Amino acid sequence: MTDANPLLADSLLPDFAAIRPDHVVPAMEQAIAAHRAAVAHATTQAGDDFDTVVLASERAEFDLARAWAPVGHLASVADTPALREAHAQGQAMMTAYLMEAGQNHDHYAAIEKVAARKDFPILSPDKKRAVDLALRGFRLAGVALEGEARQRFLDIGVELSDLSVKFSNAVLDATEAWSEHITDEDALAGVPDSDKAILAAYAREKGLPGWLVTLRQPSVQAIMLHAQDRALRARVYRANATRASDMAEDRSFDNGERIERIMALRHEAAAILDFSDSAAHSLETKMAQDAQEALSFLDDLAVRARPMAERELDEARQFAREHLGLDSLEAWDMPYVAETMRRILHGVDQEAMKPYFPLPCVLAGTEALIERLFDVRLRRRDDISLWHADALYYDLVDRDGTILAGVYLDLFARAGKRGGAWMDVCRSRFRDGNRFHLPVAFLTTNFAPPAGGRPSLLTHNDVVTLFHEFGHVLHHILSEIDLPSIGGISGVEWDAVELPSQFMENFAWDKATLIGLSGHVDTGEALPADLFDRLLAARQFQAGLALLRQVEFATFDLLLHRDYAPASGARVNETLAAVRSAVAVMQPPAWNRFAHAFSLIFAGGYAAGYYSYLWAELLSADAFDLFAQGDEGRGADFRREILAAGASRTAAENFRAFAGRSPEIEALLRSKGLLTA
């Protein structure tokens, strides 16, 4: 029965506590069948108006996504063998069906008829945009393909989806598989007590005494930034840098063959659609016109940043020799040396600052910032079905208390949870006749959990991360577009999706905001102004090195996809080595296998699109400069012209509506210390 399966319930929110792995496959069978029937009905009706065809299609897509979104989320935050198997089956079903649906000639023809109507030009801009993007989506899905080419394209899509899941699972499994048990506390010299409490909790999780160093994010950060034991840092670095690779201690999770297959299939799929390469295919939905434009942008940044990065590396080497007795500076030394330099030369001690950022204070301050900027409030709910005791749920309400949207938060690292930080869609905003569906988002991070009787204590970098992900969330839940395909982040050019997130990051460097959300865990004292001043003064510390690292990743991603040749294969290690030789000022060890865990491009949505972080940072730096020069009304402008507008216009049009002009690079260069005037 449909009402017995929580994934198919027509409810405002998923009943996560009721969802079981055995619900997944039956739910997707029914949801796919319902979608197929709805599309068939919409395309066989006599009418060719927007509501009959396009709105009906939006309704079918909404229902299908509503059933699948909770499954994808649970697979990322609550992995179990049973759920993994069910998710894999459901993912395969969804991929096969969506590939099939993308090549539905009748559906494509029905939407073409809507676009060909005489009254199409007078439709509202958002409706016309939805039609245009739908038609583009069909073309990119291979709707024009016939015969063997059509079937081959479908098969490739299904296999790529399966490889993506397996890649991500291998990274998660490799992360959980490695650990080092420590019983002598002296081995953790330099590691702060708060971090040791987390390592002790990891040990207790396994029924062990002492401390357990793992590859979970809080553990890696604790060792790499603070451990005085150089050999321990080297072991953790190597384990982390060789995860899921042929150079790992346990090679059973090696992603090497998966990467080769992913790249071959992406290239073949692009060729079937008459693109020269998979980078060109990917860039069809982005702001950059082609790979060369994006590469030229990256090259320009690299040229500007390299002299600064070389000076920063020389300073680090000199400091390491004089203060730490290190005659050579290795990759596993850099985080430790940089953290020590911040503390000694700049008076910025991330560990000393952590007590000023207990999570409850930071969340309260984040809520206050969102209210100040956008005139909406986050209101905690305790009556919502959740997947874990640590998860939270908030309503987003306007001034009179009307609920506008919702957001789930899952903030702590734990077993069975994918590393990193991300936002994802739970429900899209959709006005369907008399029904109005509120937008709902997921916000996930991997902060250090509470330990030693204290709440979770965040680093300043964690605060930046939280603001970043809230930027994505706000982009989704402050949408005022009633069509799911172009509301929130849906349909937005991928190299502009990071604009709101990076815009919000800037407030983690705003004095009033940061001091306002602080409160010492023991005394309640706000972050002292002099500590903030030192933090701000060190904002550009090693900015050249950090920028070159982002350029390295982005350039590698683009070249890997643009230059792939079937005869020679992906040449992952060779490509990465060549990029590092041209871009990086410090070369990592030859056995470094960063790419084997680069989930964003091999298992996420950033294939040939990682450059978008820097592309969008140009937009965000310029937008924030304008915000800083204006008044608080700029928050309303940003909400109206960028957040609320979604993909109802192009990203360039949204930016011009906010700024009154096209974006300029000077603000980005100033933020990196590359332009002083």
C-alpha positions in Angstrom: 0.0 0.0 0.0 1.3 3.4 -0.9 0.4 5.0 2.5 2.4 2.3 4.3 5.7 3.3 2.6 7.0 6.6 4.2 8.9 7.4 1.1 5.7 7.7 -0.8 3.7 9.7 1.8 2.2 13.0 0.6 3.5 14.7 3.7 5.1 18.0 4.4 8.4 16.4 5.5 9.9 12.8 5.3 9.3 10.6 8.3 13.0 9.7 8.6 12.5 7.6 11.8 10.1 5.3 9.8 12.2 4.8 6.7 13.8 1.4 6.4 16.1 0.0 3.7 13.4 -2.3 2.5 11.2 0.7 1.7 13.6 2.0 -1.0 13.1 -0.3 -4.0 9.3 -0.7 -3.7 9.0 3.1 -3.3 11.1 3.8 -6.4 9.3 1.2 -8.5 6.0 3.0 -7.6 7.4 6.5 -8.0 8.9 5.8 -11.4 5.7 4.2 -12.6 3.7 7.2 -11.4 6.1 9.6 -13.1 6.0 7.6 -16.4 2.2 7.7 -16.3 2.0 11.4 -15.5 4.3 12.3 -18.4 2.4 10.1 -20.8 -0.8 11.7 -19.7 0.6 15.2 -20.1 2.0 14.5 -23.6 -1.2 12.9 -25.0 -3.6 15.6 -23.9 -5.0 17.8 -26.7 -3.8 20.9 -25.0 -0.4 22.4 -25.7 -0.5 25.2 -23.1 2.0 25.7 -20.3 -0.2 24.2 -17.5 -1.2 21.1 -19.4 2.3 20.2 -20.4 5.0 22.0 -18.5 3.3 22.4 -15.1 2.2 18.8 -15.2 5.8 17.8 -15.9 7.0 19.9 -13.0 4.5 18.1 -10.8 5.7 14.7 -11.9 9.3 15.6 -11.3 8.5 17.0 -7.9 6.8 13.8 -6.8 9.7 11.6 -8.0 12.3 13.8 -6.3 10.3 13.8 -3.1 10.5 10.1 -2.9 14.2 9.8 -3.8 15.8 12.8 -1.9 15.5 11.2 1.6 17.2 8.0 0.3 20.2 9.9 -1.1 20.5 11.9 2.1 20.4 8.8 4.3 23.1 7.1 2.2 25.4 10.0 2.9 24.8 10.4 6.6 23.6 7.0 8.0 25.4 4.4 5.9 24.7 0.7 6.8 25.2 -2.4 4.6 21.5 -2.8 4.1 20.9 0.8 3.2 23.9 0.8 0.9 22.6 -2.1 -1.0 19.1 -0.6 -1.2 20.4 2.8 -2.3 22.6 1.2 -5.0 19.5 -0.6 -6.4 17.4 2.5 -6.2 20.1 4.6 -7.7 20.4 2.2 -10.7 16.6 2.3 -11.2 16.5 6.1 -11.0 19.4 6.6 -13.4 18.1 4.2 -16.0 14.7 5.8 -15.8 15.9 9.4 -15.9 18.1 8.6 -18.9 15.0 7.0 -20.6 12.9 10.0 -19.6 15.5 12.4 -21.0 15.1 10.8 -24.4 11.3 10.8 -24.5 10.5 12.2 -27.9 6.8 12.7 -27.2 7.6 14.7 -24.1 10.2 16.8 -25.9 7.8 17.4 -28.8 5.0 18.5 -26.4 7.2 21.1 -24.8 8.4 22.3 -28.2 4.7 22.9 -29.0 4.4 25.0 -25.9 7.4 27.1 -27.1 5.9 27.4 -30.6 2.6 28.8 -29.5 1.8 32.4 -30.5 1.3 33.4 -26.9 4.6 32.0 -25.7 6.4 35.4 -25.9 4.0 36.9 -23.5 4.3 34.2 -20.9 6.0 35.3 -17.7 9.8 35.3 -17.8 10.1 32.4 -15.4 7.8 30.2 -17.4 9.7 30.9 -20.6 13.0 30.2 -18.9 11.6 26.9 -17.6 10.6 25.9 -21.1 14.0 26.9 -22.5 15.9 24.9 -19.9 13.7 21.9 -20.3 14.3 21.8 -24.0 18.1 22.2 -23.4 17.9 19.4 -20.9 16.4 17.1 -23.4 19.0 17.9 -26.0 21.8 17.2 -23.6 20.1 14.0 -22.6 20.3 12.8 -26.2 16.7 13.1 -27.2 17.8 13.4 -30.9 19.7 10.1 -30.7 18.4 7.0 -32.5 19.1 3.3 -32.6 22.4 2.0 -31.3 23.6 5.5 -30.3 20.6 6.1 -28.2 20.9 2.8 -26.4 24.6 3.2 -25.9 24.1 6.7 -24.3 21.5 5.2 -22.0 23.9 2.4 -21.0 26.7 4.8 -20.3 24.5 6.9 -18.0 23.5 3.9 -15.9 27.1 2.7 -15.7 28.4 6.2 -14.7 25.8 6.4 -12.0 26.9 3.0 -10.6 30.6 4.0 -10.8 29.9 7.3 -9.0 28.2 5.5 -6.1 31.0 2.9 -5.9 33.7 5.7 -6.0 32.0 7.5 -3.1 31.6 4.2 -1.1 35.2 3.3 -1.6 36.3 6.7 -0.2 34.0 6.3 2.8 35.2 2.7 3.4 38.9 3.6 3.0 38.4 6.5 5.5 36.8 4.1 8.1 39.3 1.3 7.4 42.5 3.1 8.6 43.3 3.9 12.2 46.2 4.1 14.6 45.6 3.1 18.2 47.6 5.1 20.7 48.0 4.2 24.4 50.9 6.5 25.3 49.6 10.1 25.6 53.1 11.4 25.0 52.7 10.4 21.4 50.0 13.1 21.1 52.2 15.9 22.5 50.9 19.2 21.1 47.4 18.0 20.4 44.9 20.1 22.4 42.9 18.5 25.1 39.6 19.1 23.2 41.0 17.2 20.2 42.3 14.4 22.4 38.9 14.0 23.9 37.5 13.4 20.4 40.2 10.8 19.7 39.4 9.1 23.1 35.8 9.0 22.0 36.8 7.3 18.8 38.7 4.7 20.8 35.7 4.1 23.1 33.6 3.6 20.0 35.8 0.6 19.2 36.0 -0.6 22.8 39.6 0.4 23.1 41.5 2.2 25.8 43.5 5.4 25.1 43.1 7.3 21.8 42.3 6.3 18.2 43.6 8.4 15.3 41.4 8.0 12.3 40.9 9.6 8.9 37.7 11.4 9.9 38.1 15.1 9.4 38.4 16.2 13.0 41.1 13.6 13.6 43.2 14.5 10.6 42.9 18.2 11.4 44.0 17.6 15.0 47.1 15.7 14.0 48.2 17.7 11.0 47.8 21.0 12.8 49.1 20.2 16.2 51.0 16.9 16.7 54.6 17.5 17.5 55.5 14.0 16.5 56.6 14.4 12.9 56.5 10.7 12.1 52.8 10.6 13.3 52.0 13.5 11.0 53.7 11.7 8.2 51.7 8.5 8.7 48.4 10.3 8.9 49.2 12.4 5.8 50.2 9.4 3.8 47.1 7.4 4.9 44.9 10.4 4.0 46.7 11.2 0.7 46.5 7.6 -0.5 42.9 6.8 0.5 41.2 4.5 -2.0 44.3 4.2 -4.1 47.0 1.8 -5.3 49.4 3.3 -2.8 47.3 2.8 0.3 48.1 0.1 2.9 44.8 -1.6 2.1 44.4 -1.5 -1.7 41.0 -3.2 -1.8 39.3 0.2 -2.1 41.5 1.4 -5.0 39.5 3.8 -7.2 42.1 3.8 -10.0 40.2 1.5 -12.4 36.9 3.3 -11.6 38.5 6.7 -12.5 39.7 5.2 -15.8 36.3 3.9 -16.6 34.5 7.1 -15.6 36.7 9.2 -17.8 36.3 6.9 -20.8 32.5 6.8 -20.4 32.3 10.6 -20.0 34.3 11.1 -23.2 32.3 8.6 -25.1 29.0 10.1 -24.0 30.2 13.6 -25.0 31.2 12.3 -28.4 27.8 10.7 -29.0 26.3 14.1 -28.5 28.9 15.6 -30.9 30.9 17.5 -28.3 34.7 17.5 -28.8 35.3 16.3 -25.2 33.6 15.9 -21.9 34.7 19.4 -20.7 32.8 21.0 -23.6 29.8 18.8 -22.6 30.0 20.0 -19.0 30.4 23.6 -19.9 27.2 23.7 -21.9 25.4 24.5 -18.6 27.9 26.9 -17.1 28.8 30.6 -17.5 32.2 30.1 -19.0 31.9 29.8 -22.8 34.4 27.0 -23.1 37.3 25.3 -21.3 39.8 27.8 -22.7 38.0 30.7 -21.2 38.0 29.0 -17.8 41.7 27.9 -18.2 42.7 31.5 -19.1 41.0 32.7 -16.0 42.9 30.2 -13.9 46.2 30.9 -15.7 45.8 34.6 -14.9 45.3 33.9 -11.2 48.3 31.5 -11.2 50.6 34.1 -12.7 49.4 36.7 -10.2 49.7 34.4 -7.2 52.9 32.6 -7.9 55.4 35.3 -6.7 53.4 35.7 -3.5 53.3 31.9 -3.0 57.0 31.6 -3.6 57.7 34.2 -0.9 55.3 32.5 1.5 57.0 29.1 1.0 60.4 30.7 1.6 59.1 32.2 4.8 57.7 28.9 5.9 61.0 27.1 5.2 63.0 29.7 7.1 60.6 29.6 10.0 60.7 25.8 10.1 64.5 25.8 10.3 64.8 28.6 12.9 61.9 27.7 15.2 61.2 24.0 14.7 64.5 22.6 13.7 63.3 21.3 10.4 66.0 21.3 7.7 63.5 20.2 5.1 59.9 21.1 4.7 57.7 18.2 3.7 54.0 18.1 2.8 53.1 16.6 6.2 54.9 19.6 7.9 53.1 22.4 6.1 49.9 22.5 8.1 51.8 22.2 11.4 54.3 24.9 10.4 51.6 27.2 9.1 49.6 26.8 12.3 52.7 27.5 14.4 53.5 30.6 12.3 50.0 31.9 12.8 50.3 31.5 16.5 53.8 32.9 16.9 54.1 35.5 14.1 50.5 36.7 13.9 49.2 36.0 17.4 46.4 33.8 16.0 46.0 30.5 17.9 43.1 28.6 16.3 43.0 26.3 19.4 42.9 29.2 21.8 40.0 30.7 19.8 37.9 27.5 19.8 36.5 28.1 23.3 35.0 31.3 22.0 33.0 29.5 19.4 30.9 26.8 21.1 28.3 25.6 18.6 25.2 26.8 20.5 26.6 30.4 20.4 27.6 30.1 16.8 24.2 28.8 15.7 22.5 31.6 17.6 24.7 34.2 16.0 24.1 32.6 12.5 20.4 32.9 13.1 20.8 36.6 14.1 22.9 37.3 11.0 20.3 35.7 8.7 17.6 37.8 10.3 19.6 41.0 10.0 20.4 40.5 6.4 17.2 39.0 5.0 14.5 39.8 7.5 13.6 36.1 8.2 14.1 34.0 11.3 15.2 30.4 12.0 13.0 28.7 14.6 14.0 25.4 16.1 11.5 22.5 16.0 11.7 19.5 18.3 8.7 17.6 16.9 10.3 16.5 13.6 11.2 12.9 12.7 15.0 12.7 12.3 17.6 10.1 11.3 20.0 10.6 14.2 19.9 12.2 17.7 22.4 14.8 16.6 20.2 16.1 13.7 18.2 19.3 14.1 15.4 20.9 12.2 14.4 24.6 11.8 11.5 26.4 10.3 12.3 29.6 8.4 9.7 32.2 9.3 8.9 35.7 8.3 8.1 38.6 10.6 4.6 37.5 11.4 5.6 33.9 12.0 4.5 32.5 8.7 6.5 29.4 7.8 8.4 30.0 4.6 10.7 27.0 4.4 12.7 24.5 6.5 16.2 23.2 7.0 17.7 20.1 8.5 21.2 20.4 10.2 23.5 17.4 10.7 26.8 18.9 12.0 29.0 16.2 13.6 31.5 13.7 12.2 30.6 10.1 13.0 30.9 6.5 11.6 28.8 5.9 8.6 28.8 9.5 7.5 30.5 10.9 4.4 33.2 13.4 5.1 33.2 17.1 4.1 30.4 19.6 4.1 27.5 20.1 1.7 24.0 21.3 1.2 21.3 19.3 -0.6 17.7 19.6 -1.6 15.0 17.8 0.4 12.0 19.5 -1.1 11.7 22.2 -3.7 9.3 25.2 -3.6 6.3 24.4 -5.8 3.0 26.1 -6.2 0.7 23.7 -7.9 -2.8 25.2 -8.1 -4.1 25.3 -4.5 -1.2 23.3 -3.2 1.9 25.1 -2.0 5.0 23.0 -1.1 7.6 24.7 1.0 11.3 24.5 0.1 13.3 22.3 2.5 17.1 21.9 2.6 19.7 19.6 4.2 22.9 21.2 5.7 25.6 18.7 6.6 29.1 19.3 8.1 31.6 17.1 9.9 32.5 19.3 12.9 34.1 17.8 16.0 31.4 16.4 18.2 30.8 17.4 21.9 33.4 15.8 24.1 34.6 16.0 27.7 31.3 17.4 28.9 31.6 20.4 26.7 29.6 21.4 23.6 31.2 21.2 20.2 33.9 23.8 19.9 34.4 25.2 16.4 37.5 26.7 14.8 37.2 29.9 12.9 37.5 27.8 9.7 34.4 25.8 10.9 32.5 29.1 11.2 33.4 29.9 7.7 32.2 26.5 6.5 28.9 26.9 8.3 28.3 30.3 6.7 29.3 28.9 3.3 26.8 26.0 3.5 24.1 28.3 4.9 24.6 30.5 1.8 23.6 27.4 -0.3 20.7 26.7 2.0 19.4 30.3 1.7 19.7 30.2 -2.1 17.3 27.3 -2.0 14.9 28.2 0.8 14.5 31.9 0.0 13.5 31.2 -3.6 10.4 33.0 -4.7 10.1 30.9 -7.9 7.2 28.5 -7.8 8.6 26.1 -10.5 11.0 23.5 -9.0 13.1 23.3 -12.2 14.2 26.9 -11.9 13.7 27.7 -8.2 16.5 27.9 -5.7 19.7 26.3 -7.0 18.0 24.2 -9.7 18.9 25.3 -13.2 21.5 27.9 -12.0 24.7 27.8 -14.0 27.1 25.6 -12.0 29.9 28.2 -11.9 27.5 30.6 -10.2 26.0 28.2 -7.7 28.8 29.1 -5.2 28.0 32.8 -5.3 25.6 32.9 -2.3 27.8 30.5 -0.3 31.0 32.5 -0.8 29.1 35.8 -0.3 28.1 34.5 3.2 31.6 33.5 4.0 32.6 37.1 4.1 30.6 37.7 7.2 32.8 35.3 9.2 35.4 38.1 8.8 33.0 40.9 9.8 33.9 42.2 13.2 30.4 42.8 14.5 29.1 39.5 13.2 32.0 37.3 14.5 32.2 38.9 17.9 28.5 38.9 18.2 28.2 35.1 17.7 31.1 34.3 20.1 30.9 33.4 23.8 33.6 31.7 25.7 32.4 28.2 26.7 33.5 28.8 30.3 33.0 32.5 30.9 30.6 33.6 28.2 33.0 36.4 27.3 32.8 37.6 23.7 35.8 37.2 21.4 38.2 40.1 22.4 38.5 42.8 19.8 42.3 42.4 19.7 42.0 38.7 18.9 39.6 39.5 16.1 42.0 42.2 14.8 44.9 39.7 14.7 42.6 37.1 13.0 41.7 39.7 10.3 45.3 40.8 9.9 46.2 37.2 9.2 43.4 36.6 6.8 45.7 36.7 3.8 48.4 34.6 5.5 49.6 32.1 2.9 46.8 33.3 0.6 49.1 32.8 -2.4 49.7 29.1 -1.6 46.0 28.5 -0.9 45.0 30.2 -4.2 47.6 28.2 -6.2 46.2 25.0 -4.6 42.7 25.8 -5.8 44.0 26.7 -9.3 45.9 23.4 -9.3 42.7 21.4 -8.5 40.6 23.3 -11.0 43.2 23.1 -13.8 43.7 19.4 -13.3 40.0 18.9 -13.5 39.5 20.8 -16.7 42.6 19.3 -18.5 41.6 15.8 -17.4 38.3 16.2 -19.1 39.3 18.3 -22.1 42.4 16.4 -23.1 41.2 12.8 -22.5 42.2 10.5 -25.4 40.8 6.9 -25.6 44.2 5.6 -26.9 46.1 6.8 -23.9 43.4 6.7 -21.2 42.9 9.2 -18.4 46.6 9.6 -17.5 45.5 10.9 -14.1 48.8 10.9 -12.3 50.7 12.3 -15.4 48.2 15.1 -15.8 48.2 16.0 -12.1 52.0 15.9 -12.1 52.2 18.2 -15.1 49.7 20.7 -13.6 51.6 20.7 -10.3 54.9 21.3 -12.2 53.4 24.3 -13.9 51.3 25.7 -11.0 52.5 24.5 -7.6 55.5 25.9 -5.8 55.8 22.9 -3.5 55.6 19.4 -5.0 53.9 16.7 -2.9 55.4 13.2 -2.8 55.1 11.1 -5.9 53.0 8.6 -4.1 50.3 11.2 -3.3 47.0 10.0 -4.8 44.8 13.0 -4.1 42.7 12.3 -7.2 41.6 8.9 -5.9 39.5 10.6 -3.3 38.5 13.6 -5.3 34.8 12.9 -4.9 33.6 16.3 -6.1 34.6 15.6 -9.7 34.3 11.8 -9.8 31.2 11.3 -7.6 29.7 14.7 -7.4 28.5 17.4 -9.7 31.8 19.2 -10.3 33.2 17.3 -13.3 35.0 19.9 -15.5 33.5 22.4 -13.0 35.7 22.7 -10.0 37.0 26.0 -11.4 33.5 27.3 -10.4 34.7 27.8 -6.8 37.1 30.5 -8.0 34.8 31.8 -10.7 32.0 32.3 -8.2 34.5 33.8 -5.7 35.0 36.6 -8.2 31.3 37.2 -8.2 31.0 37.0 -4.5 33.9 39.2 -3.7 32.5 41.9 -6.0 29.0 41.5 -4.6 30.3 41.7 -1.0 32.3 44.8 -1.8 29.2 46.5 -3.0 27.3 45.3 0.0 30.0 46.7 2.3 29.8 50.1 0.6 26.0 50.3 0.8 23.5 50.0 3.6 21.5 47.2 5.2 19.1 47.5 2.3 21.7 45.7 0.2 20.7 42.5 2.0 17.2 42.9 0.7 18.6 43.6 -2.8 20.7 40.4 -2.6 17.8 38.4 -1.5 15.5 39.7 -4.2 17.8 39.7 -7.2 19.9 36.6 -6.6 18.5 34.3 -3.9 14.8 34.7 -4.7 15.3 34.8 -8.5 17.0 31.4 -8.8 17.4 30.4 -12.4 14.4 32.4 -13.6 17.1 34.6 -15.3 20.7 33.8 -16.2 23.3 34.2 -13.4 24.8 37.1 -15.3 21.4 38.9 -15.4 20.9 38.2 -11.7 24.3 39.7 -10.9 23.7 42.8 -13.0 20.3 43.3 -11.4 22.0 43.3 -8.0 25.1 45.3 -8.9 23.9 47.5 -11.7 26.9 46.3 -13.8 28.8 43.1 -14.8 31.2 41.6 -12.3 34.8 42.9 -12.0 37.9 41.1 -10.9 39.5 43.8 -8.7 37.6 42.8 -5.5 38.8 39.2 -5.8 42.4 40.3 -6.3 42.1 42.6 -3.3 40.7 39.8 -1.1 43.7 37.6 -2.0 46.2 40.4 -1.4 47.1 40.6 -5.0 45.9 44.1 -5.5 46.5 46.8 -2.9 44.8 49.8 -4.5 
